[in-house]
Each structure stands twice: as structure tokens, then as C-alpha cells.
Amino acid sequence: MIEDLIAEGVDAVPAIWPLHVLQMSDNFLPLGGIAYRTTVGSNETGRWAIYPSDRYGFNNPDSEWDATKLEWLLIGDSYTEGVAVQPGEDIAGQLRAITHQSAITLGKAGNGPLLEYAGLVEYGKTLAPAKVLWVYWEGNDLIGLNQEKQNLLLMQYMDEGFSQNLISRQKEIDAMLVQAQLQAREKMLVKSRWMRLYAIRNALGIDRINYDYDDVDVDFDYSLFANILTKAKAGVESWGGKLYFVYLPELGRYNKVVSHDKFRKKSEVIDLVKGLDIPVIDIHQEVFANHPDPLSLFPLRSDGHYNAEGYREVTKAIVENIRN
């Protein structure tokens, strides 16, 4: 798709995420993408997710950054970025449509709690939004934290006052990420045949990666997670905002028999967040648990992100909970 768009004269780039560049430099880590570019995400619904990036490389209409007062700021991973749906169908887009208020997402695929907090530090204080939604996906956020804490630069965000001042360094960010995406394109062209073979093997159940960590003993760093959320809450409250924790479920809950409280350590995570006096919006309980056909909220009823209807139901639940 990217090659086709370039052939048509479109300045297209693949979606680039912080995890892609985590090892490129010890002293500089972009948290957004390439600014003002046609950005190509995934194809889970049968239609490519393509969006024009804003001035900092995120999936927003650029004009949202000019709002006199920002109402909603979202931090999270691919579910918050909206990589599988069209512009406006993601959570931030649905918030704009439902509430007629300004909303910005800092979501990037692969983000875990430390990258998400870093984004809040770099962009949140300048924006000073009234409401911050910490959008947590149960599938891998805590696993991601185990990886993120190995990065010395990221861990500096736990130090009071640390910042890379990314909001004023977009030209440096663009230069670094343009080089990264060129390298990625070269590698993908070389690997394209292998990737097609991998897709076939994965469809047949061969070499499929098992993320079912409920059946194994995974040592999550709950202490660091609590510390991150505590600092996030204090930061948001320092400018008069309110932090909300939005718990997103994955498809695996709904295609087999599970204990919903124990699945993906759900009750442990929610109890931890509530213990920090952060309001929790449990999307499993608010949307999926009572839905007559929860699989219909996923693309092609298969494992992946939510479809446009799924994101719409999630957003309606968020708005209703906060209004009440």
C-alpha cells in the first residue's frame, strides 16, 4: 500500500512507533511520529487505516492543537492511536463527534505505562487538558512495562522535572524517524516473501505466539506501575485536570470460558488503580459483558483491535461515566 501511494505521488510513510526507535539512541527518544505525513497503519477490517499525521506525528486533526482549552487528552497504545480504523472512528475522534469538544490522542502502538507517562510529561503540561484518559489495554500493557524499564532514558522520566523537551524538537524527530522508516522499508522489501510464508504458517497455527500469560507465573512490576500512575495523577491535578483510568478488554475474554475477574489479572489491576484514588471506567463491565454479541465489536469477529462500532460503544461508555 505504501509503495502504491508513493507511486501515485502521495508522501506516505508507515506508522512509526516509539518501540521502533527505542534502541536507536541512548539520549533521544521520539514519542510521536513524522509530522504532516500520510501515515499507513494496519488492515484488520479489509480497509487500510490511513491518516494524516498532525504537527507532532499523532493521529489527530492538526487544528486540535490550536484549541483555546483542550477538554480531552488520551494516552495509551494502538487502541488509543486507532491503528485499525479510519480517521474519526478512533476514541478521540468519537469523543469529538459525541461531545463536540476538543480531543487529542497521544496513543502509539506498542506503548506501555512508562512510554505513556513520558508522553504525558512531554505534551500534557503544555496542553493542560481538563480530562486525561489513561487508556489501558489488558493484553500487554504490564508486559510492556517489563520491557520499558530496561531503558535508562525512559526510566529518567521517574525523576522529578526530567523532560526531553520534545514539543520543541519536531525537526529532529522528523529527521530521525524518516531515516528509521527508510531502513524499515528496505528490510520489509527483503523480508516480504518470508512474511507471506509466516502469515500462512500463523493461519495454520504453526509458530503462533502464545500470549496467554494467565497460565504462567509472570512477575509484573506493580510497584513501578503504581508509582507511574501516582506521578501521572499528581501531574494532571497540578494544572487542575482530572485523571481517569479506562480498562479495555481483549477478544480472548469472549471466545472461551474464563473467570472475568482473574483473566489478565483484571481485579488486581483495577484494585491497584482504585487504591490510588483514580476513577476506573471498566469497559468490560460497561460495554462487553452485557452486549448480546461482543465479537461483533471486533474486526471480522477475529482477534485484533475494535472496529468502528466497538470504539463508538467504548466512547459512549466513557462519556456517560464521566458525566455521571
DRENTI-552291 format. One line per 10 residues: their letters; for each residue x, y negated, z of N, C-alpha, C, CB. Coordinates in steps of 0.1 Angstrom, whole numbers, plus 5000, padded with zeros to 4 digits. Glycine has a CB too. Example, Ala and Ser with C-alpha at 12.3 -4.5 7.8 and 13.67 -1.06 7.14 Angstrom:
! residues 2
as	5132,5057,5078,5123,5045,5078,5132,5033,5078,5113,5045,5090  5128,5022,5071,5137,5011,5071,5129,5000,5079,5141,5006,5057;
This chain:
! residues 324
miedliaegv	5008,5012,5000,5000,5000,5000,5009,4987,5000,4991,5000,5012  5019,4987,5008,5028,4976,5009,5035,4973,4995,5039,4977,5020  5040,4984,4989,5046,4983,4976,5036,4978,4965,5052,4996,4971  5024,4982,4966,5014,4978,4957,5011,4963,4958,5001,4986,4958  5010,4959,4971,5007,4945,4974,5018,4936,4969,5004,4942,4988  5031,4940,4971,5042,4932,4967,5042,4931,4952,5055,4939,4972  5039,4942,4945,5038,4942,4930,5028,4932,4925,5035,4956,4925  5017,4930,4933,5007,4920,4930,5010,4906,4933,4994,4925,4936  5022,4904,4939,5026,4891,4943,5023,4887,4957,5021,4881,4934  5018,4896,4965,5014,4893,4979,5027,4895,4988,5002,4902,4984;
davpaiwplh	5029,4886,4997,5041,4887,5005,5037,4896,5017,5045,4872,5010  5037,4909,5015,5032,4918,5025,5043,4924,5033,5024,4929,5019  5041,4927,5046,5051,4934,5054,5043,4944,5062,5058,4924,5063  5050,4955,5067,5044,4964,5076,5043,4958,5090,5052,4977,5077  5033,4962,5097,5032,4958,5111,5044,4962,5119,5019,4964,5118  5051,4952,5125,5063,4955,5133,5060,4952,5147,5075,4946,5128  5064,4961,5156,5061,4961,5170,5074,4960,5178,5053,4973,5174  5073,4955,5191,5085,4954,5199,5093,4967,5201,5081,4949,5213  5086,4978,5201,5093,4991,5202,5102,4993,5190,5083,5002,5204  5099,4988,5179,5107,4990,5167,5121,4983,5169,5100,4984,5155;
vlqmsdnflp	5121,4972,5176,5134,4964,5177,5140,4965,5191,5131,4950,5173  5135,4973,5200,5139,4974,5214,5154,4976,5215,5132,4984,5221  5160,4984,5205,5174,4988,5206,5183,4979,5197,5176,5002,5203  5177,4969,5190,5185,4962,5181,5194,4951,5187,5176,4954,5171  5190,4947,5199,5198,4936,5206,5197,4938,5221,5194,4922,5201  5208,4935,5228,5207,4935,5243,5203,4922,5249,5221,4939,5248  5202,4912,5241,5199,4898,5247,5188,4891,5239,5212,4890,5246  5181,4898,5231,5170,4891,5224,5159,4901,5220,5175,4883,5211  5147,4899,5224,5137,4909,5221,5124,4902,5217,5134,4918,5233  5120,4901,5204,5108,4895,5200,5096,4904,5205,5107,4894,5185;
lggiayrttv	5085,4897,5208,5073,4904,5213,5061,4902,5203,5069,4898,5227  5063,4894,5193,5053,4892,5183,5057,4899,5170,5049,4878,5181  5053,4893,5159,5056,4898,5146,5062,4887,5137,5045,4905,5139  5062,4889,5124,5067,4879,5114,5055,4870,5112,5071,4886,5101  5058,4857,5113,5047,4847,5112,5042,4845,5098,5052,4833,5118  5029,4842,5097,5023,4838,5084,5025,4848,5073,5028,4825,5080  5024,4861,5076,5026,4871,5065,5014,4881,5065,5039,4879,5068  5011,4886,5053,5001,4896,5051,5007,4909,5058,4997,4898,5036  5000,4913,5068,5005,4924,5077,4997,4937,5075,5006,4920,5091  5003,4948,5071,4996,4960,5069,4998,4970,5080,5001,4967,5056;
gsnetgrwai	4986,4973,5086,4986,4983,5097,4983,4997,5092,4976,4979,5108  4974,5004,5100,4972,5018,5097,4959,5020,5088,4970,5026,5110  4957,5032,5084,4944,5035,5077,4938,5047,5084,4948,5038,5062  4929,5045,5093,4922,5055,5100,4907,5057,5096,4923,5053,5115  4902,5046,5090,4888,5046,5087,4885,5049,5072,4882,5033,5091  4896,5050,5064,4895,5051,5049,4898,5038,5043,4881,5056,5046  4901,5028,5051,4904,5014,5045,4916,5009,5053,4891,5005,5046  4925,5004,5046,4937,4998,5052,4934,4986,5061,4948,4995,5042  4940,4986,5073,4938,4975,5082,4949,4964,5078,4940,4979,5097  4945,4953,5072,4954,4943,5067,4950,4930,5073,4955,4943,5052;
ypsdrygfnn	4959,4922,5079,4955,4909,5085,4966,4899,5082,4953,4910,5100  4962,4886,5081,4972,4876,5080,4977,4872,5094,4967,4863,5073  4990,4873,5096,4995,4870,5110,4995,4855,5113,5010,4876,5111  4994,4852,5126,4994,4838,5130,5008,4833,5131,4986,4836,5143  5009,4821,5137,5023,4814,5138,5033,4821,5146,5021,4800,5143  5028,4831,5154,5037,4839,5162,5037,4854,5159,5034,4837,5177  5031,4857,5148,5031,4871,5143,5021,4880,5149,5044,4876,5145  5010,4874,5155,5000,4882,5161,4987,4882,5152,4996,4877,5175  4978,4891,5156,4966,4893,5148,4955,4883,5152,4961,4907,5148  4956,4871,5149,4947,4860,5152,4945,4850,5141,4951,4853,5165;
pdsewdatkl	4934,4844,5139,4933,4832,5131,4942,4822,5137,4918,4827,5130  4951,4816,5129,4961,4807,5134,4955,4795,5141,4970,4802,5123  4943,4791,5137,4937,4779,5144,4934,4781,5158,4924,4776,5136  4933,4794,5163,4930,4797,5177,4941,4790,5186,4930,4812,5179  4953,4789,5181,4964,4783,5189,4962,4768,5191,4977,4786,5183  4953,4762,5183,4951,4748,5184,4939,4744,5193,4949,4742,5170  4933,4755,5199,4921,4752,5208,4925,4743,5219,4915,4765,5213  4916,4734,5222,4919,4725,5234,4920,4732,5247,4908,4714,5235  4911,4742,5248,4911,4750,5260,4909,4765,5256,4900,4746,5271  4918,4774,5258,4917,4788,5255,4908,4795,5265,4931,4794,5253;
ewlligdsyt	4898,4802,5261,4889,4809,5270,4894,4823,5273,4875,4809,5265  4899,4830,5263,4902,4844,5264,4916,4847,5259,4892,4853,5257  4924,4854,5267,4937,4859,5263,4938,4874,5266,4949,4851,5270  4942,4882,5256,4942,4896,5257,4956,4901,5256,4933,4903,5246  4960,4910,5265,4973,4916,5264,4971,4931,5264,4983,4912,5275  4979,4939,5256,4977,4953,5255,4985,4959,5244,4962,4956,5254  4981,4971,5239,4988,4978,5229,4980,4977,5216,4990,4992,5233  4981,4988,5208,4974,4989,5195,4959,4987,5195,4977,5002,5188  4953,4991,5206,4938,4989,5208,4935,4974,5209,4933,4997,5220  4945,4967,5215,4943,4952,5216,4947,4945,5204,4951,4947,5228;
egvavqpged	4956,4951,5196,4960,4944,5184,4950,4946,5173,4974,4950,5179  4942,4958,5173,4932,4961,5163,4938,4966,5151,4925,4948,5160  4948,4976,5152,4955,4980,5140,4947,4989,5131,4967,4988,5145  4936,4994,5135,4928,5003,5127,4915,4997,5121,4924,5015,5135  4913,4984,5123,4901,4978,5118,4904,4965,5111,4891,4975,5130  4894,4959,5105,4896,4947,5097,4896,4935,5106,4885,4946,5087  4902,4924,5102,4903,4911,5110,4889,4907,5114,4909,4900,5102  4888,4904,5127,4875,4901,5133,4867,4912,5139,4866,4895,5122  4871,4925,5136,4865,4936,5142,4872,4941,5154,4864,4947,5131  4883,4936,5157,4890,4939,5170,4884,4933,5182,4905,4935,5169;
iagqlraith	4889,4935,5194,4882,4930,5206,4882,4915,5206,4889,4935,5218  4894,4909,5203,4894,4894,5203,4885,4888,5192,4909,4889,5200  4884,4894,5181,4875,4889,5170,4861,4890,5175,4877,4897,5158  4857,4902,5181,4843,4904,5186,4840,4894,5197,4842,4918,5191  4850,4891,5205,4848,4880,5216,4844,4867,5210,4860,4879,5225  4851,4863,5199,4848,4851,5192,4834,4851,5187,4859,4848,5181  4830,4862,5181,4817,4863,5175,4806,4863,5185,4816,4876,5166  4808,4870,5196,4797,4871,5206,4796,4859,5215,4800,4883,5215  4808,4853,5219,4807,4842,5229,4808,4828,5222,4818,4844,5239  4813,4828,5210,4816,4815,5203,4826,4807,5210,4803,4807,5201;
qsaitlgkag	4836,4814,5216,4847,4808,5224,4860,4812,5218,4846,4812,5239  4870,4805,5221,4884,4808,5216,4889,4820,5223,4893,4796,5218  4897,4829,5215,4903,4841,5220,4915,4844,5212,4893,4853,5219  4926,4848,5219,4939,4851,5213,4943,4865,5219,4949,4840,5216  4947,4874,5210,4953,4886,5214,4968,4886,5212,4947,4898,5206  4975,4891,5222,4990,4893,5221,4993,4908,5220,4997,4887,5234  4983,4916,5217,4984,4930,5216,4994,4934,5205,4971,4937,5214  5002,4945,5208,5011,4951,5198,5011,4966,5201,5025,4944,5199  5011,4973,5190,5011,4988,5191,5023,4992,5199,5010,4995,5178  5022,5002,5207,5033,5008,5215,5036,5000,5228,5045,5008,5206;
ngplleyagl	5030,4989,5230,5033,4982,5242,5029,4990,5255,5025,4968,5242  5037,4989,5265,5033,4994,5278,5033,4983,5288,5044,5005,5283  5031,4985,5300,5028,4974,5310,5040,4964,5311,5027,4980,5323  5052,4968,5309,5063,4958,5310,5063,4949,5298,5076,4965,5312  5062,4954,5286,5061,4946,5274,5049,4937,5274,5060,4955,5261  5038,4942,5280,5025,4934,5281,5027,4922,5290,5014,4942,5285  5034,4925,5302,5037,4914,5311,5046,4904,5305,5043,4920,5324  5056,4909,5298,5066,4900,5291,5058,4890,5282,5076,4908,5283  5048,4895,5274,5041,4887,5266,5033,4876,5273,5031,4895,5258  5028,4880,5285,5020,4871,5293,5029,4860,5298,5014,4878,5306;
veygktlapa	5042,4863,5302,5051,4853,5307,5055,4844,5295,5064,4860,5312  5058,4849,5283,5063,4841,5272,5052,4832,5267,5068,4850,5261  5039,4836,5266,5029,4829,5259,5018,4824,5268,5023,4837,5248  5016,4831,5279,5004,4829,5288,5004,4815,5294,5003,4839,5298  5016,4812,5300,5016,4799,5308,5014,4787,5299,5030,4798,5314  5019,4788,5286,5016,4777,5277,5002,4776,5273,5025,4778,5264  4995,4787,5272,4981,4787,5268,4972,4784,5279,4978,4801,5261  4976,4789,5291,4968,4787,5303,4953,4790,5301,4969,4773,5308  4950,4803,5297,4936,4807,5294,4928,4808,5307,4936,4820,5287  4915,4806,5305,4906,4808,5317,4905,4823,5321,4892,4803,5313;
kvlwvywegn	4905,4832,5311,4903,4846,5314,4914,4854,5307,4889,4851,5310  4921,4863,5314,4931,4871,5309,4926,4886,5310,4945,4870,5315  4925,4893,5299,4921,4907,5299,4934,4916,5297,4911,4910,5288  4937,4923,5308,4948,4933,5307,4941,4946,5302,4955,4935,5321  4943,4949,5289,4936,4960,5283,4945,4972,5284,4933,4957,5268  4941,4982,5292,4949,4994,5295,4943,5006,5288,4949,4996,5310  4952,5012,5280,4947,5025,5273,4953,5037,5280,4952,5025,5258  4944,5046,5284,4948,5057,5293,4958,5067,5286,4936,5064,5298  4958,5067,5273,4965,5077,5266,4980,5077,5268,4963,5075,5251  4987,5065,5269,5001,5065,5271,5007,5053,5278,5007,5066,5257;
dliglnqekq	4999,5044,5284,5005,5032,5289,5015,5035,5300,4994,5023,5295  5012,5044,5309,5021,5047,5320,5033,5055,5315,5014,5054,5331  5031,5063,5305,5043,5070,5299,5052,5059,5292,5038,5080,5288  5046,5049,5286,5054,5038,5280,5062,5031,5290,5044,5029,5273  5056,5029,5302,5064,5022,5313,5076,5030,5317,5055,5020,5325  5076,5043,5317,5087,5051,5320,5099,5048,5310,5084,5066,5320  5095,5045,5297,5105,5042,5287,5110,5028,5288,5099,5045,5273  5100,5019,5290,5104,5004,5291,5113,5001,5302,5091,4996,5292  5112,5007,5313,5120,5003,5325,5135,5007,5323,5115,5010,5337  5138,5014,5312,5152,5018,5309,5159,5006,5302,5153,5030,5300;
nlllmqymde	5151,4996,5297,5157,4985,5290,5160,4973,5300,5147,4980,5279  5173,4970,5300,5177,4960,5310,5171,4946,5308,5192,4959,5310  5170,4942,5295,5164,4929,5292,5149,4929,5296,5165,4927,5277  5142,4939,5293,5128,4939,5298,5126,4938,5313,5121,4952,5293  5135,4945,5320,5134,4945,5335,5137,4931,5340,5144,4956,5340  5144,4923,5333,5147,4909,5338,5134,4901,5340,5156,4902,5328  5123,4906,5333,5110,4899,5335,5105,4900,5349,5100,4904,5325  5110,4910,5356,5106,4911,5370,5113,4901,5379,5109,4925,5375  5123,4894,5374,5130,4883,5381,5122,4870,5380,5144,4881,5376  5120,4863,5391,5112,4851,5391,5119,4841,5381,5111,4845,5405;
gfsqnlisrq	5110,4835,5372,5115,4824,5363,5121,4829,5351,5124,4816,5371  5123,4842,5349,5130,4846,5336,5121,4845,5324,5134,4861,5338  5127,4840,5313,5120,4839,5300,5130,4838,5289,5110,4826,5300  5126,4843,5278,5134,4842,5266,5131,4829,5258,5133,4854,5257  5120,4822,5262,5115,4810,5255,5111,4813,5241,5126,4799,5256  5104,4825,5239,5101,4829,5225,5092,4820,5218,5095,4843,5226  5084,4813,5225,5074,4804,5218,5081,4793,5210,5065,4798,5228  5094,4790,5213,5101,4780,5205,5112,4786,5196,5108,4770,5215  5112,4800,5195,5122,4806,5187,5117,4815,5176,5131,4815,5197  5106,4810,5170,5099,4819,5159,5108,4820,5147,5086,4813,5155;
keidamlvqa	5116,4810,5144,5125,4812,5132,5135,4823,5134,5132,4799,5129  5141,4824,5146,5150,4835,5150,5143,4848,5149,5156,4833,5164  5130,4848,5155,5122,4861,5155,5120,4865,5141,5109,4858,5162  5115,4856,5132,5113,4860,5118,5125,4866,5111,5108,4848,5110  5136,4859,5113,5149,4864,5107,5152,4878,5111,5160,4855,5110  5151,4881,5124,5154,4894,5130,5144,4905,5124,5154,4894,5145  5131,4901,5124,5121,4911,5121,5121,4913,5105,5108,4906,5125  5124,4903,5097,5125,4905,5083,5136,4916,5080,5128,4892,5076  5147,4914,5087,5158,4924,5085,5153,4938,5090,5170,4920,5092  5146,4939,5101,5142,4951,5106,5132,4958,5097,5135,4949,5120;
qlqarekmlv	5123,4950,5091,5113,4956,5082,5119,4961,5069,5101,4947,5079  5129,4954,5064,5136,4958,5052,5143,4972,5054,5146,4948,5047  5149,4973,5066,5156,4986,5069,5145,4997,5071,5164,4984,5082  5134,4993,5077,5123,5003,5078,5118,5008,5065,5112,4998,5087  5116,4998,5055,5111,5002,5042,5120,5011,5035,5109,4989,5034  5133,5009,5036,5143,5017,5030,5143,5031,5035,5157,5012,5031  5141,5032,5049,5141,5045,5055,5128,5053,5051,5142,5044,5070  5117,5045,5050,5104,5052,5047,5104,5057,5033,5093,5042,5049  5110,5050,5024,5111,5054,5010,5119,5067,5009,5117,5044,5001  5130,5068,5017,5138,5080,5017,5130,5092,5023,5151,5078,5024;
ksrwmrlyai	5122,5089,5034,5115,5099,5041,5101,5102,5036,5114,5095,5056  5097,5096,5025,5083,5097,5021,5079,5112,5018,5081,5089,5009  5088,5119,5012,5085,5133,5009,5084,5141,5022,5095,5140,5000  5093,5139,5031,5093,5146,5044,5080,5142,5052,5105,5142,5053  5076,5130,5051,5064,5125,5058,5052,5132,5053,5062,5110,5058  5051,5134,5040,5039,5141,5034,5039,5155,5039,5039,5140,5019  5051,5162,5040,5051,5175,5045,5047,5176,5059,5065,5181,5043  5052,5166,5067,5048,5165,5081,5033,5164,5083,5056,5153,5088  5027,5156,5075,5012,5154,5076,5005,5167,5074,5008,5143,5066  5010,5175,5064,5003,5188,5061,5005,5197,5073,5009,5194,5048;
rnalgidrin	5018,5197,5078,5021,5206,5090,5013,5202,5102,5036,5206,5093  5011,5189,5104,5004,5184,5115,4989,5188,5114,5005,5169,5117  4983,5187,5102,4969,5190,5100,4967,5205,5102,4965,5187,5086  4977,5213,5100,4976,5228,5102,4979,5232,5117,4985,5235,5093  4982,5221,5125,4985,5224,5139,4999,5229,5141,4976,5235,5144  5008,5227,5131,5022,5231,5132,5030,5219,5137,5028,5237,5119  5039,5220,5147,5047,5209,5152,5039,5198,5158,5056,5204,5140  5026,5200,5161,5019,5189,5166,5023,5186,5180,5004,5192,5166  5025,5173,5183,5030,5169,5196,5019,5169,5206,5036,5154,5196  5021,5175,5218,5011,5177,5228,5013,5165,5239,5012,5190,5235;
ydyddvdvdf	5003,5157,5240,5003,5146,5249,4994,5149,5261,4999,5133,5243  4990,5161,5263,4981,5165,5274,4988,5166,5287,4973,5178,5271  4992,5154,5292,5001,5155,5304,4993,5157,5317,5008,5142,5305  4980,5159,5317,4973,5163,5329,4977,5177,5334,4958,5163,5326  4982,5185,5325,4985,5199,5329,5000,5200,5334,4983,5208,5318  5007,5189,5334,5021,5189,5338,5024,5179,5348,5031,5188,5326  5035,5180,5355,5038,5170,5366,5046,5159,5360,5046,5177,5377  5039,5147,5357,5046,5136,5352,5048,5126,5363,5038,5130,5340  5060,5121,5365,5063,5112,5376,5061,5097,5371,5078,5114,5381  5049,5092,5372,5047,5078,5368,5052,5069,5379,5032,5076,5366;
dyslfanilt	5057,5057,5375,5062,5047,5384,5051,5038,5388,5074,5039,5377  5042,5043,5397,5031,5035,5402,5036,5022,5409,5022,5043,5411  5047,5023,5416,5052,5012,5424,5056,5000,5414,5064,5016,5432  5063,5003,5403,5066,4993,5394,5053,4988,5387,5076,4998,5383  5044,4996,5384,5031,4992,5377,5024,4983,5387,5023,5005,5374  5023,4986,5399,5016,4977,5409,5024,4964,5410,5016,4984,5423  5037,4964,5410,5045,4951,5411,5042,4943,5398,5060,4955,5412  5041,4949,5387,5039,4941,5374,5025,4935,5375,5039,4951,5362  5015,4942,5379,5001,4937,5380,5000,4926,5390,4991,4948,5383  5007,4928,5401,5007,4917,5412,5013,4904,5407,5015,4922,5424;
kakagveswg	5024,4905,5399,5031,4893,5394,5022,4887,5383,5044,4897,5388  5015,4896,5375,5006,4890,5365,4994,4883,5371,5001,4902,5356  4989,4888,5381,4977,4882,5388,4981,4869,5394,4972,4891,5399  4993,4868,5400,4998,4856,5406,5000,4845,5395,5011,4858,5415  5006,4849,5384,5009,4840,5373,4996,4834,5367,5017,4847,5362  4986,4843,5365,4973,4838,5359,4966,4829,5369,4964,4850,5356  4967,4832,5382,4960,4824,5392,4967,4810,5394,4959,4831,5405  4980,4810,5390,4988,4797,5392,4983,4786,5383,5002,4800,5390  4977,4790,5372,4971,4780,5363,4956,4779,5364,4975,4782,5348  4950,4786,5374,4936,4785,5376,4928,4795,5368,4931,4772,5373;
gklyfvylpe	4935,4806,5362,4928,4816,5355,4924,4828,5363,4936,4820,5343  4917,4837,5356,4913,4850,5363,4917,4862,5355,4897,4850,5365  4923,4872,5362,4928,4884,5355,4918,4895,5357,4942,4888,5361  4915,4902,5346,4906,4913,5346,4913,4925,5340,4893,4911,5338  4911,4937,5345,4917,4949,5341,4907,4958,5333,4923,4958,5353  4909,4960,5320,4900,4967,5312,4905,4981,5309,4897,4959,5298  4898,4991,5314,4903,5005,5313,4896,5012,5300,4899,5013,5325  4905,5015,5290,4900,5021,5278,4902,5036,5278,4907,5015,5266  4892,5044,5275,4893,5059,5274,4897,5063,5260,4880,5065,5278  4903,5075,5259,4907,5081,5247,4897,5092,5242,4921,5087,5247;
lgrynkvvsh	4898,5096,5230,4888,5106,5225,4889,5119,5232,4891,5108,5210  4900,5123,5237,4902,5136,5243,4892,5138,5255,4916,5137,5249  4887,5128,5260,4877,5130,5271,4864,5136,5266,4873,5116,5277  4861,5134,5253,4848,5137,5248,4847,5149,5239,4842,5125,5241  4858,5155,5236,4857,5167,5227,4860,5180,5235,4866,5166,5216  4860,5179,5248,4863,5191,5257,4857,5188,5271,4878,5195,5257  4856,5198,5279,4851,5196,5292,4862,5192,5301,4845,5210,5298  4861,5180,5308,4871,5175,5317,4865,5170,5329,4879,5164,5309  4873,5168,5340,4869,5160,5351,4872,5146,5348,4876,5166,5364  4862,5138,5346,4865,5124,5341,4873,5116,5351,4852,5117,5338;
dkfrkksevi	4872,5118,5364,4879,5110,5374,4894,5114,5374,4874,5112,5388  4897,5127,5371,4911,5132,5372,4917,5131,5358,4911,5147,5376  4910,5131,5347,4916,5130,5334,4924,5118,5332,4905,5131,5323  4937,5120,5328,4946,5109,5326,4948,5100,5339,4942,5099,5315  4947,5107,5351,4949,5100,5364,4940,5088,5365,4963,5096,5365  4928,5089,5360,4919,5077,5359,4916,5071,5373,4906,5080,5352  4912,5079,5382,4908,5074,5395,4920,5068,5403,4902,5085,5404  4932,5074,5401,4944,5069,5407,4947,5055,5402,4956,5079,5405  4946,5054,5389,4949,5041,5383,4939,5030,5387,4950,5042,5367  4927,5033,5386,4916,5023,5390,4917,5020,5405,4902,5029,5386;
dlvkgldipv	4919,5030,5413,4921,5027,5428,4933,5018,5430,4922,5040,5436  4944,5020,5423,4955,5011,5425,4952,4997,5421,4967,5016,5416  4945,4995,5410,4942,4982,5405,4932,4975,5414,4936,4982,5391  4922,4982,5419,4912,4976,5428,4919,4972,5441,4901,4986,5431  4929,4980,5445,4936,4977,5458,4944,4964,5457,4946,4989,5461  4947,4960,5445,4954,4947,5443,4944,4935,5441,4963,4948,5430  4931,4938,5443,4921,4928,5442,4919,4922,5428,4923,4917,5452  4921,4931,5418,4919,4928,5404,4906,4935,5400,4931,4932,5395  4897,4927,5394,4884,4933,5389,4887,4943,5378,4874,4922,5385  4880,4955,5379,4882,4965,5369,4869,4966,5360,4885,4978,5375;
idihqevfan	4871,4967,5347,4859,4970,5338,4862,4983,5332,4858,4959,5327  4855,4993,5337,4857,5007,5333,4849,5010,5320,4853,5017,5345  4856,5010,5309,4849,5012,5296,4843,5026,5294,4858,5009,5285  4850,5036,5300,4844,5049,5300,4830,5049,5306,4853,5060,5308  4829,5043,5318,4816,5043,5325,4806,5034,5319,4819,5039,5340  4811,5022,5314,4802,5012,5309,4797,5015,5294,4809,4999,5309  4805,5022,5286,4801,5024,5272,4800,5039,5269,4812,5018,5263  4810,5047,5271,4811,5060,5265,4803,5071,5273,4825,5065,5264  4803,5070,5286,4797,5080,5295,4782,5082,5292,4799,5077,5309  4775,5071,5289,4761,5072,5286,4757,5071,5272,4754,5061,5294;
hpdplslfpl	4767,5071,5263,4764,5070,5249,4759,5083,5243,4777,5065,5241  4749,5083,5235,4744,5096,5230,4754,5104,5221,4731,5094,5223  4763,5096,5215,4772,5103,5206,4786,5095,5206,4767,5103,5191  4794,5097,5217,4806,5089,5219,4816,5091,5207,4813,5093,5231  4816,5103,5201,4826,5105,5190,4823,5095,5178,4825,5119,5185  4810,5090,5177,4807,5082,5166,4814,5068,5167,4792,5079,5166  4820,5065,5179,4827,5053,5181,4842,5053,5177,4826,5048,5195  4846,5065,5172,4859,5067,5167,4859,5069,5152,4866,5079,5174  4870,5065,5145,4870,5066,5130,4869,5080,5126,4883,5059,5125  4859,5083,5117,4857,5096,5112,4855,5107,5122,4868,5100,5102;
rsdghynaeg	4851,5102,5134,4849,5111,5146,4862,5119,5150,4838,5121,5143  4873,5113,5147,4886,5120,5149,4895,5112,5158,4893,5123,5136  4905,5118,5163,4914,5112,5173,4921,5100,5166,4925,5122,5177  4920,5089,5174,4926,5076,5169,4920,5065,5177,4923,5074,5154  4921,5053,5171,4916,5041,5178,4900,5041,5176,4922,5028,5172  4894,5030,5182,4880,5029,5180,4877,5023,5166,4874,5020,5191  4865,5026,5161,4861,5019,5149,4854,5006,5152,4851,5028,5141  4849,4999,5142,4844,4985,5145,4832,4986,5154,4839,4979,5131  4823,4996,5153,4812,4997,5163,4817,5000,5177,4803,5009,5158  4828,5008,5178,4833,5011,5191,4839,4998,5198,4844,5021,5190;
yrevtkaive	4846,4990,5190,4852,4978,5195,4840,4968,5199,4861,4971,5185  4830,4968,5191,4818,4959,5194,4812,4963,5207,4808,4960,5183  4810,4976,5210,4804,4981,5222,4813,4978,5234,4801,4996,5222  4826,4980,5232,4836,4976,5243,4835,4961,5246,4850,4980,5238  4835,4953,5236,4835,4939,5238,4822,4934,5245,4836,4931,5225  4811,4940,5241,4798,4936,5248,4798,4940,5262,4786,4944,5241  4804,4951,5266,4805,4955,5280,4814,4946,5287,4811,4970,5281  4825,4941,5281,4834,4932,5288,4827,4919,5291,4846,4929,5279  4820,4914,5281,4813,4901,5283,4802,4902,5293,4807,4896,5270  4794,4913,5293,4784,4915,5302,4789,4916,5317,4775,4927,5299;
nirn	4800,4923,5318,4805,4925,5332,4810,4912,5338,4817,4935,5332  4817,4904,5329,4823,4891,5334,4812,4881,5337,4833,4886,5324  4801,4881,5328,4790,4872,5331,4783,4875,5343,4781,4872,5319  4782,4888,5347,4775,4892,5359,4784,4891,5372,4770,4906,5357;
